[in-house]
Amino acid sequence: MNKLSLFDFFDQRKIISHISFLTFSIFIALLMRVFAGDKYSSSDLFPMFVMIYLQIEVFIYFGNILFGRLNFNQNPGEITRIVLFRFMIFIAACLLISMILYIMLKIALSLLSGGNPARVIPDFFRMEISDWFRSTIKGLTFGAVVFVVLLWQTSLRREQKLREENLVFQNETLKSQVNPHFLFNSLNTVSSLIHSKPEKAEEFINNLSSVYRYILENGQKDKVPLQSELDLINRYFDLHRVRDEEKILLSIDYSDAGDYQILPVSLQILLENAIKHNIATRENPLKISISFEDQHIIVKNNLQKKASQLKSTGIGLKNLAERIRLISGKDLIIEETNDFFLVKIPLLK
């Protein structure tokens, strides 16, 4: 059985949240009746409970809408501006809805007791608005403190999850590049080039060392300049081009690289994924293209699936998608047809 957290009590999709709201409303109504002395009678207890419960449901609902999906990847000043702006909207909306609920409850009670409903609104603004405002503001202040704690906890949880994902990502990325097949093929290529094309062998070794150096230096980072990632792809593809000659074709559109940033090694993972799972021959080469569209970088290849797939290294698109979601707040887009496989990575400014 999963352990309940504070978030479960504020998640209105779960029945536990509504039960906790009901329990809390009863508790507060009883406290107000006990400590208010002669201000409230026993007949006021039920309306008081109903009003408290409705307010809590409304306040939590608006709080979840306004603060539940904040993007913590923006700079601190921008996050502060957004939170303050949304907090003002939260206060205004809750006060308005609370006033409407209070007046509607008063009208319903007036009808049930045989009173004059027409007097409810004038009496509210003449005699009751001050008490209503004070009690509502107290409730909103308590709610605001709760949401600040929740935002803080959300930020901590995100950072912890990102650290864990980074450790897995770094380990799996290094393992994918140090796997026996990759080293065996690379060493065989170097061995064959040393005697026949020594200059080409030296270039191959330089590219190989550059790829490892890039991974070691940038594997722990959340993002790197897009241009650096594209340079890595060129060096990495050169290793395959020397070995596979014209079996794999790569085209890169550099026109919109600009000042964008990207998750390190993400393009290399997609390139390796395409090479690993598709057949590549001189007659039917594997064609991979990298282009830009609407603040996304697109890696696309024609689909020529191998009959028997190699065992996955464990990186997978799922791990990549999760890290991108944590860092950018956006989703990795994957499209597959009978003819091609396409992945869109959101770019960061």
C-alpha positions in Angstrom: 0.0 0.0 0.0 1.4 3.4 -1.0 2.1 5.9 1.8 -0.1 8.9 1.7 1.6 12.3 1.2 0.4 15.9 1.8 -0.2 16.1 -2.0 -2.8 13.4 -1.8 -5.0 15.4 0.5 -5.0 18.3 -1.9 -5.6 16.2 -5.1 -9.3 16.6 -5.6 -9.3 13.7 -8.1 -8.9 11.5 -5.0 -11.7 10.7 -2.6 -9.3 11.1 0.4 -9.1 14.8 -0.2 -12.8 15.4 0.0 -13.1 13.2 3.1 -10.3 15.3 4.7 -12.0 18.5 3.7 -15.3 17.3 5.3 -13.5 16.3 8.5 -11.6 19.5 8.8 -14.7 21.6 8.2 -16.6 19.8 11.0 -13.6 20.3 13.3 -13.4 24.1 12.5 -17.2 24.6 12.8 -17.1 22.9 16.3 -14.2 25.0 17.4 -15.9 28.2 16.3 -19.1 27.2 18.1 -17.1 26.4 21.3 -14.9 29.5 21.4 -17.4 32.0 20.0 -19.6 32.0 23.1 -23.0 33.5 22.5 -22.1 34.8 19.1 -23.3 31.6 17.4 -26.2 29.4 18.4 -26.5 25.6 17.8 -28.7 26.3 14.8 -25.8 28.1 13.2 -23.6 25.1 13.4 -24.7 23.3 10.2 -24.7 26.4 7.9 -21.3 27.3 9.3 -20.0 23.8 8.5 -21.5 23.9 4.9 -19.9 27.3 4.3 -16.5 26.3 5.5 -16.6 23.1 3.5 -17.7 24.9 0.3 -15.0 27.5 0.7 -12.3 24.9 1.2 -13.3 23.0 -1.9 -13.3 26.3 -3.9 -10.0 27.6 -2.6 -8.2 24.3 -3.2 -9.7 24.0 -6.7 -8.5 27.5 -7.7 -5.2 26.9 -6.0 -4.6 23.7 -8.0 -5.4 25.5 -11.2 -3.2 28.5 -10.6 -0.3 26.9 -8.8 -0.4 23.2 -9.7 1.6 23.4 -13.0 4.2 26.1 -12.5 7.3 25.8 -14.7 10.3 26.0 -12.3 12.8 26.1 -15.2 12.3 29.9 -15.7 14.6 32.4 -14.0 13.7 33.2 -10.3 12.6 36.7 -11.1 10.1 35.4 -13.7 8.8 32.7 -11.4 8.3 35.3 -8.6 6.4 37.6 -10.9 4.1 34.8 -12.1 3.5 33.5 -8.5 2.6 37.1 -7.3 0.3 37.7 -10.2 -1.5 34.4 -9.8 -1.8 34.9 -6.1 -3.6 38.2 -6.6 -6.0 36.5 -9.0 -6.4 33.7 -6.5 -7.4 36.1 -3.7 -9.8 38.1 -5.9 -11.5 35.0 -7.4 -11.8 33.3 -4.0 -13.3 36.4 -2.3 -15.8 36.8 -5.2 -16.9 33.1 -5.1 -17.0 33.1 -1.3 -19.3 36.1 -1.3 -21.6 34.5 -3.8 -21.7 31.2 -1.9 -22.4 33.0 1.4 -25.3 35.0 -0.1 -26.7 31.9 -1.8 -26.6 30.0 1.5 -28.3 32.9 3.3 -31.0 33.0 0.7 -31.6 29.2 1.0 -31.8 29.4 4.8 -34.2 32.4 4.6 -36.5 30.4 2.3 -36.4 27.4 4.6 -37.1 29.4 7.7 -39.9 31.4 6.0 -37.9 34.7 6.1 -37.7 37.4 3.4 -35.0 36.5 0.8 -35.1 40.0 -0.6 -33.5 41.3 2.6 -30.5 39.0 2.4 -28.3 41.0 0.0 -29.0 44.5 1.6 -28.5 43.1 5.1 -25.2 41.5 4.0 -23.7 44.7 2.7 -25.1 46.7 5.6 -24.3 44.5 8.6 -22.5 41.2 7.8 -19.8 42.0 5.2 -17.2 43.0 7.8 -17.4 39.7 9.7 -17.6 37.7 6.5 -14.5 39.5 5.1 -12.4 38.9 8.2 -13.2 35.2 8.5 -12.7 34.7 4.7 -9.3 36.4 4.8 -8.2 34.2 7.7 -9.1 31.2 5.6 -7.3 32.5 2.6 -4.2 33.3 4.6 -4.1 29.8 5.9 -4.6 28.5 2.4 -1.8 30.7 1.0 0.7 29.3 3.6 -0.3 25.7 2.6 0.3 26.4 -1.1 3.6 28.0 -0.4 4.7 24.9 1.4 3.3 22.7 -1.4 5.2 24.8 -4.0 8.4 24.4 -2.0 7.9 20.7 -1.7 7.1 20.4 -5.4 10.4 22.2 -6.2 12.4 19.9 -3.9 10.8 16.8 -5.3 11.5 17.9 -8.8 15.2 18.6 -8.0 15.5 15.2 -6.3 13.9 13.4 -9.2 16.1 15.3 -11.7 19.2 14.3 -9.7 18.2 10.7 -9.7 17.4 10.7 -13.5 20.7 12.4 -14.1 22.6 9.7 -12.3 20.8 7.0 -14.3 21.3 8.9 -17.6 25.0 9.5 -17.0 25.6 5.8 -16.2 23.6 4.5 -19.1 25.1 7.0 -21.5 28.6 6.0 -20.6 27.7 2.3 -20.7 26.2 2.7 -24.2 29.4 4.3 -25.5 31.7 1.8 -23.8 29.8 -1.3 -24.8 31.9 -4.1 -26.4 30.3 -3.8 -29.9 31.1 -0.1 -30.1 34.7 -0.5 -28.9 35.3 -3.6 -30.9 34.1 -2.0 -34.1 36.0 1.2 -33.4 39.3 -0.7 -32.7 38.9 -2.8 -35.8 38.4 0.3 -37.8 41.5 2.0 -36.4 43.5 -1.2 -36.9 42.5 -1.4 -40.6 43.3 2.3 -41.2 46.7 2.4 -39.5 48.5 0.7 -42.3 46.3 1.7 -45.3 45.3 5.2 -44.3 47.3 6.5 -41.3 46.1 10.0 -41.6 42.5 8.8 -41.6 43.3 6.6 -38.6 44.6 9.7 -36.7 41.4 11.6 -37.6 39.3 8.7 -36.4 41.1 8.5 -33.1 40.7 12.2 -32.6 37.0 12.0 -33.2 36.6 9.1 -30.9 38.4 10.8 -28.0 36.4 14.0 -28.7 33.1 12.1 -28.3 34.2 10.6 -25.0 35.5 13.9 -23.7 32.3 15.6 -24.6 30.2 13.0 -22.7 32.5 13.2 -19.7 32.5 17.0 -19.6 28.8 17.5 -20.3 27.0 14.4 -19.0 26.2 16.0 -15.6 24.8 19.2 -17.1 21.1 19.9 -17.6 21.7 21.7 -20.9 24.4 22.7 -23.4 24.5 25.0 -26.4 22.8 23.5 -29.3 25.8 24.2 -31.6 28.0 22.1 -29.3 25.6 19.2 -29.5 25.5 19.5 -33.3 29.3 19.4 -33.4 29.2 16.2 -31.3 26.8 14.7 -33.8 29.2 15.5 -36.7 32.1 13.8 -34.9 30.1 10.9 -33.8 28.7 10.4 -37.3 32.2 10.5 -38.8 33.0 7.4 -36.8 30.2 5.6 -38.4 30.8 7.1 -41.8 34.4 5.8 -41.9 33.2 2.3 -40.9 29.9 2.2 -42.9 30.9 4.4 -45.8 27.7 5.2 -47.8 25.3 3.0 -45.9 24.3 5.8 -43.6 23.5 9.4 -44.7 23.1 12.4 -42.4 21.9 15.9 -43.2 21.9 18.7 -40.7 20.1 22.1 -41.0 22.1 24.6 -39.0 20.1 27.6 -40.0 18.1 28.1 -36.7 20.6 26.9 -34.1 21.0 30.4 -32.8 21.2 30.7 -29.0 19.2 27.6 -28.2 20.2 25.0 -25.7 19.4 21.3 -25.4 19.8 18.3 -23.1 23.4 17.0 -23.6 23.9 13.8 -25.6 20.2 13.7 -26.5 20.8 14.0 -30.3 23.5 11.3 -30.1 21.1 9.0 -28.3 18.5 9.4 -31.1 21.2 8.9 -33.8 22.4 5.7 -32.1 18.8 4.6 -31.7 18.2 5.0 -35.5 21.4 3.2 -36.4 20.9 0.3 -34.0 17.3 -0.6 -35.0 17.5 -0.1 -38.8 19.1 -1.9 -41.7 21.6 0.2 -43.7 23.0 -0.9 -47.0 24.5 0.9 -50.0 21.4 0.0 -52.1 19.0 1.1 -49.3 20.9 3.6 -47.1 19.6 4.7 -43.7 18.8 8.4 -44.2 18.9 10.6 -41.0 18.0 14.3 -41.0 18.2 16.9 -38.3 16.1 20.0 -38.8 14.2 22.8 -36.9 10.5 23.5 -36.5 8.7 25.7 -34.0 11.4 25.7 -31.2 11.9 22.0 -31.6 14.8 20.1 -33.2 13.6 17.2 -35.3 15.5 13.9 -35.8 13.9 11.9 -38.6 15.0 8.6 -40.3 13.5 6.3 -42.9 12.2 3.1 -41.3 14.0 0.0 -42.3 13.6 -2.2 -39.2 15.9 -5.1 -38.6 14.2 -8.5 -38.4 15.9 -9.3 -35.1 16.4 -6.3 -32.7 19.4 -5.9 -30.5 18.9 -5.9 -26.8 18.3 -2.4 -25.5 21.0 -0.7 -23.5 18.4 0.7 -21.0 18.6 4.3 -22.1 15.5 4.2 -24.2 13.2 7.0 -25.3 11.3 6.8 -22.0 14.3 7.8 -19.9 15.1 10.6 -22.4 11.5 11.8 -22.4 11.4 11.9 -18.6 14.6 14.0 -18.3 13.4 16.4 -21.0 10.1 16.8 -19.1 11.9 17.5 -15.8 14.3 20.0 -17.3 12.1 21.8 -19.8 8.6 21.2 -18.6 7.7 20.0 -22.1 7.2 16.7 -23.7 9.2 14.7 -26.2 7.2 14.2 -29.3 7.4 10.8 -31.1 5.8 10.0 -34.4 6.1 6.7 -36.3 4.6 5.7 -39.7 5.2 2.8 -42.1 7.9 5.0 -43.8 9.7 7.0 -41.1 10.4 7.5 -37.4 10.5 11.1 -36.1 11.4 12.6 -32.7 10.9 16.2 -31.7 13.0 17.6 -28.8 11.9 20.9 -27.3 14.7 23.5 -27.4 15.6 25.8 -24.4 16.5 29.4 -24.6 
